[in-house]
Amino acid sequence: MNNINNINNNNDSFDNFETKRFKKNDGGFICLNCGKTVGPLKYTSRNHCPRCLFSLHADIAPGDRKNTCMGLLAPVLSEPSPDLKKGYIITFRCSKCGEKVRNRAASDDDINLLIYLTNPENSLK
């Protein structure tokens, strides 16, 4: 019983950790790949272009914009989320450092491109 009480008493620190891990940063930007002016998403942090799906390697934790790499992230794969209601998960590869990162697709992303990228041979390397 003490363990349960300790967990319940520590909820504040867990909530603070989650708050610090994700920082909403939903500003607009101009895509460095295709030049599209991209507006805010309004329901979460926007991190990639809805037209070409390219991103910038700018985050360490979602929305923090603390990564100094700043390489262009090319979409290399799109997979349906295990929870189909949540759409697709996009895997990106950084053109500068080679790191792979994943992010959830946004509601206004190009669905045809997301479907095209479900085939690993169609990577936009």
URQUIBEL-V390089 format. One record per pair of residues at least 12 apart in sequence whose C-alpha atoms are under 10 Angstrom apart, sorted by sequence separation. I is the first residue (numbers start at 1). J is the second residue. D is the distance in Angstrom with one decimal. If there is no record, write none. Layout:
i->I j->J d->D
i->I j->J d->D
This chain:
i->27 j->39 d->7.0
i->28 j->40 d->4.9
i->37 j->49 d->8.7
i->38 j->50 d->7.7
i->47 j->59 d->9.0
i->57 j->69 d->6.2
i->58 j->70 d->5.3
i->77 j->89 d->8.3
i->78 j->90 d->4.5
i->79 j->91 d->8.2
i->90 j->102 d->5.5
i->91 j->103 d->6.6
i->26 j->39 d->8.5
i->27 j->40 d->5.2
i->28 j->41 d->8.2
i->36 j->49 d->7.6
i->38 j->51 d->8.9
i->56 j->69 d->8.9
i->57 j->70 d->4.7
i->58 j->71 d->7.8
i->77 j->90 d->5.8
i->78 j->91 d->6.3
i->89 j->102 d->6.6
i->90 j->103 d->5.4
i->91 j->104 d->8.9
i->26 j->40 d->5.3
i->27 j->41 d->8.2
i->35 j->49 d->9.4
i->36 j->50 d->9.0
i->37 j->51 d->10.0
i->56 j->70 d->5.8
i->57 j->71 d->5.2
i->58 j->72 d->9.1
i->76 j->90 d->7.6
i->77 j->91 d->5.1
i->78 j->92 d->9.1
i->89 j->103 d->5.7
i->90 j->104 d->6.0
i->91 j->105 d->9.8
i->25 j->40 d->9.0
i->26 j->41 d->6.4
i->27 j->42 d->9.0
i->34 j->49 d->8.6
i->36 j->51 d->7.6
i->47 j->62 d->8.7
i->55 j->70 d->9.5
i->56 j->71 d->5.9
i->57 j->72 d->6.1
i->58 j->73 d->9.4
i->75 j->90 d->6.6
i->76 j->91 d->5.7
i->77 j->92 d->7.1
i->88 j->103 d->8.7
i->89 j->104 d->4.4
i->90 j->105 d->6.2
i->25 j->41 d->9.8
i->26 j->42 d->6.8
i->33 j->49 d->8.7
i->35 j->51 d->9.8
i->36 j->52 d->8.9
i->46 j->62 d->9.9
i->47 j->63 d->7.9
i->55 j->71 d->8.7
i->56 j->72 d->4.8
i->57 j->73 d->5.9
i->74 j->90 d->9.8
i->75 j->91 d->5.8
i->76 j->92 d->5.4
i->77 j->93 d->9.3
i->88 j->104 d->6.0
i->89 j->105 d->5.7
i->90 j->106 d->9.9
i->25 j->42 d->9.8
i->26 j->43 d->8.4
i->28 j->45 d->9.9
i->29 j->46 d->9.4
i->31 j->48 d->8.0
i->32 j->49 d->9.1
i->34 j->51 d->8.0
i->35 j->52 d->9.7
i->45 j->62 d->7.9
i->46 j->63 d->8.4
i->55 j->72 d->6.0
i->56 j->73 d->5.3
i->57 j->74 d->9.7
i->74 j->91 d->8.4
i->75 j->92 d->4.3
i->76 j->93 d->6.6
i->87 j->104 d->7.6
i->88 j->105 d->5.3
i->89 j->106 d->9.3
i->24 j->42 d->9.9
i->26 j->44 d->6.5
i->27 j->45 d->7.8
i->28 j->46 d->7.8
i->29 j->47 d->9.4
i->31 j->49 d->6.1
i->33 j->51 d->9.9
i->34 j->52 d->6.8
i->45 j->63 d->6.3
i->47 j->65 d->10.0
i->54 j->72 d->7.1
i->55 j->73 d->4.8
i->56 j->74 d->8.6
i->73 j->91 d->9.1
i->74 j->92 d->5.2
i->75 j->93 d->6.6
i->76 j->94 d->9.9
i->86 j->104 d->8.0
i->87 j->105 d->6.7
i->88 j->106 d->8.4
i->24 j->43 d->9.2
i->25 j->44 d->7.7
i->26 j->45 d->4.3
i->27 j->46 d->7.2
i->28 j->47 d->9.3
i->29 j->48 d->9.3
i->30 j->49 d->8.5
i->31 j->50 d->9.4
i->33 j->52 d->7.6
i->34 j->53 d->9.5
i->44 j->63 d->9.3
i->45 j->64 d->10.0
i->54 j->73 d->5.7
i->55 j->74 d->6.7
i->73 j->92 d->5.5
i->74 j->93 d->5.4
i->75 j->94 d->9.0
i->86 j->105 d->8.5
i->87 j->106 d->8.2
i->88 j->107 d->9.6
i->24 j->44 d->6.3
i->25 j->45 d->4.9
i->26 j->46 d->5.2
i->27 j->47 d->9.1
i->29 j->49 d->8.7
i->31 j->51 d->9.1
i->33 j->53 d->9.1
i->34 j->54 d->8.4
i->53 j->73 d->8.8
i->54 j->74 d->5.1
i->55 j->75 d->8.0
i->72 j->92 d->9.2
i->73 j->93 d->5.3
i->74 j->94 d->6.4
i->86 j->106 d->9.4
i->87 j->107 d->8.2
i->23 j->44 d->9.4
i->24 j->45 d->5.1
i->25 j->46 d->7.1
i->26 j->47 d->7.9
i->28 j->49 d->9.8
i->31 j->52 d->8.7
i->33 j->54 d->6.6
i->53 j->74 d->7.5
i->54 j->75 d->6.0
i->72 j->93 d->8.3
i->73 j->94 d->4.4
i->74 j->95 d->7.0
i->86 j->107 d->9.4
i->88 j->109 d->9.8
i->23 j->45 d->7.9
i->24 j->46 d->8.7
i->25 j->47 d->8.6
i->31 j->53 d->9.3
i->32 j->54 d->8.1
i->33 j->55 d->8.3
i->52 j->74 d->9.0
i->53 j->75 d->6.2
i->54 j->76 d->9.7
i->71 j->93 d->9.4
i->72 j->94 d->5.7
i->73 j->95 d->6.1
i->22 j->45 d->9.2
i->31 j->54 d->7.6
i->32 j->55 d->8.1
i->33 j->56 d->9.5
i->52 j->75 d->8.4
i->53 j->76 d->9.7
i->71 j->94 d->5.8
i->72 j->95 d->5.5
i->73 j->96 d->8.4
i->81 j->104 d->8.2
i->88 j->111 d->9.4
i->31 j->55 d->7.6
i->32 j->56 d->8.1
i->70 j->94 d->8.8
i->71 j->95 d->5.8
i->72 j->96 d->7.0
i->73 j->97 d->9.7
i->76 j->100 d->9.1
i->78 j->102 d->9.3
i->80 j->104 d->9.7
i->81 j->105 d->9.5
i->87 j->111 d->9.9
i->90 j->114 d->7.9
i->31 j->56 d->8.7
i->48 j->73 d->8.7
i->69 j->94 d->8.9
i->70 j->95 d->9.5
i->71 j->96 d->4.9
i->72 j->97 d->9.5
i->73 j->98 d->8.9
i->75 j->100 d->9.6
i->77 j->102 d->9.3
i->78 j->103 d->9.7
i->79 j->104 d->9.6
i->80 j->105 d->9.7
i->89 j->114 d->9.0
i->48 j->74 d->9.7
i->69 j->95 d->9.9
i->70 j->96 d->7.9
i->71 j->97 d->7.2
i->72 j->98 d->10.0
i->73 j->99 d->8.9
i->74 j->100 d->9.4
i->75 j->101 d->9.5
i->76 j->102 d->10.0
i->78 j->104 d->9.4
i->79 j->105 d->9.7
i->88 j->114 d->7.4
i->91 j->117 d->9.5
i->48 j->75 d->9.5
i->69 j->96 d->7.3
i->70 j->97 d->9.3
i->71 j->98 d->9.0
i->73 j->100 d->8.4
i->74 j->101 d->10.0
i->75 j->102 d->9.2
i->78 j->105 d->8.6
i->87 j->114 d->9.8
i->88 j->115 d->9.0
i->90 j->117 d->8.6
i->69 j->97 d->7.2
i->71 j->99 d->9.8
i->73 j->101 d->8.4
i->90 j->118 d->9.2
i->89 j->118 d->9.9
i->88 j->118 d->9.3
i->93 j->123 d->10.0
i->95 j->125 d->8.3
i->92 j->123 d->9.6
i->93 j->124 d->9.5
i->94 j->125 d->9.3
i->91 j->123 d->9.9
i->92 j->124 d->9.4
i->93 j->125 d->7.7
i->92 j->125 d->9.1
i->80 j->114 d->9.3
i->57 j->92 d->9.3
i->78 j->113 d->8.8
i->79 j->114 d->8.2
i->80 j->115 d->9.2
i->56 j->92 d->9.7
i->57 j->93 d->9.1
i->78 j->114 d->5.7
i->79 j->115 d->8.4
i->25 j->62 d->8.6
i->26 j->63 d->8.1
i->53 j->90 d->8.5
i->55 j->92 d->8.0
i->57 j->94 d->6.7
i->77 j->114 d->8.2
i->78 j->115 d->7.1
i->22 j->60 d->10.0
i->23 j->61 d->7.9
i->24 j->62 d->7.8
i->25 j->63 d->5.1
i->54 j->92 d->8.0
i->55 j->93 d->9.6
i->56 j->94 d->8.2
i->57 j->95 d->9.1
i->75 j->113 d->9.8
i->77 j->115 d->9.4
i->78 j->116 d->8.1
i->79 j->117 d->8.0
i->80 j->118 d->8.1
i->21 j->60 d->9.3
i->22 j->61 d->6.3
i->23 j->62 d->6.3
i->24 j->63 d->5.5
i->25 j->64 d->7.4
i->33 j->72 d->7.9
i->53 j->92 d->9.1
i->54 j->93 d->9.7
i->55 j->94 d->8.9
i->56 j->95 d->9.7
i->57 j->96 d->8.9
i->75 j->114 d->9.3
i->77 j->116 d->8.8
i->78 j->117 d->5.0
i->79 j->118 d->5.6
i->21 j->61 d->5.8
i->22 j->62 d->5.1
i->23 j->63 d->4.7
i->24 j->64 d->7.9
i->25 j->65 d->8.3
i->32 j->72 d->7.7
i->33 j->73 d->9.4
i->54 j->94 d->9.9
i->57 j->97 d->9.2
i->77 j->117 d->5.0
i->78 j->118 d->4.7
i->79 j->119 d->8.9
i->20 j->61 d->8.7
i->21 j->62 d->7.0
i->22 j->63 d->6.1
i->23 j->64 d->5.7
i->31 j->72 d->9.9
i->33 j->74 d->9.0
i->60 j->101 d->10.0
i->62 j->103 d->9.1
i->76 j->117 d->6.8
i->77 j->118 d->5.8
i->78 j->119 d->7.9
i->79 j->120 d->9.7
i->20 j->62 d->9.7
i->21 j->63 d->8.7
i->22 j->64 d->7.2
i->23 j->65 d->9.1
i->57 j->99 d->9.0
i->59 j->101 d->10.0
i->75 j->117 d->7.9
i->76 j->118 d->9.0
i->77 j->119 d->7.2
i->78 j->120 d->8.3
i->21 j->64 d->8.3
i->57 j->100 d->9.8
i->76 j->119 d->9.4
i->77 j->120 d->5.9
i->20 j->64 d->9.0
i->57 j->101 d->8.8
i->76 j->120 d->7.3
i->77 j->121 d->8.9
i->76 j->121 d->9.0
i->77 j->122 d->8.0
i->78 j->123 d->9.2
i->76 j->122 d->7.7
i->77 j->123 d->6.1
i->75 j->122 d->10.0
i->76 j->123 d->4.3
i->77 j->124 d->8.4
i->75 j->123 d->6.9
i->76 j->124 d->5.5
i->77 j->125 d->9.8
i->74 j->123 d->8.6
i->75 j->124 d->6.0
i->76 j->125 d->6.2
i->74 j->124 d->6.3
i->75 j->125 d->7.3
i->74 j->125 d->6.1
i->53 j->105 d->8.6
i->73 j->125 d->9.3
i->53 j->106 d->9.7
i->48 j->103 d->9.0
i->50 j->105 d->8.6
i->47 j->103 d->8.3
i->48 j->104 d->9.9
i->50 j->106 d->7.4
i->53 j->109 d->7.2
i->47 j->104 d->9.5
i->48 j->105 d->8.6
i->49 j->106 d->9.3
i->50 j->107 d->8.7
i->51 j->108 d->8.6
i->52 j->109 d->8.4
i->53 j->110 d->7.8
i->46 j->104 d->10.0
i->47 j->105 d->9.5
i->48 j->106 d->8.6
i->50 j->108 d->6.1
i->51 j->109 d->6.4
i->52 j->110 d->7.5
i->46 j->105 d->9.5
i->47 j->106 d->9.1
i->49 j->108 d->9.5
i->50 j->109 d->4.1
i->51 j->110 d->5.6
i->46 j->106 d->7.8
i->49 j->109 d->7.6
i->50 j->110 d->5.9
i->51 j->111 d->9.4
i->53 j->113 d->8.1
i->45 j->106 d->9.6
i->48 j->109 d->8.9
i->49 j->110 d->9.2
i->50 j->111 d->9.2
i->52 j->113 d->7.7
i->53 j->114 d->8.5
i->44 j->106 d->9.0
i->51 j->113 d->8.4
i->52 j->114 d->9.6
i->43 j->106 d->9.6
i->50 j->113 d->9.6
i->43 j->107 d->9.9
i->41 j->106 d->7.9
i->41 j->107 d->8.6
i->41 j->108 d->8.5
i->54 j->124 d->9.3
i->53 j->124 d->9.7
i->52 j->124 d->9.5
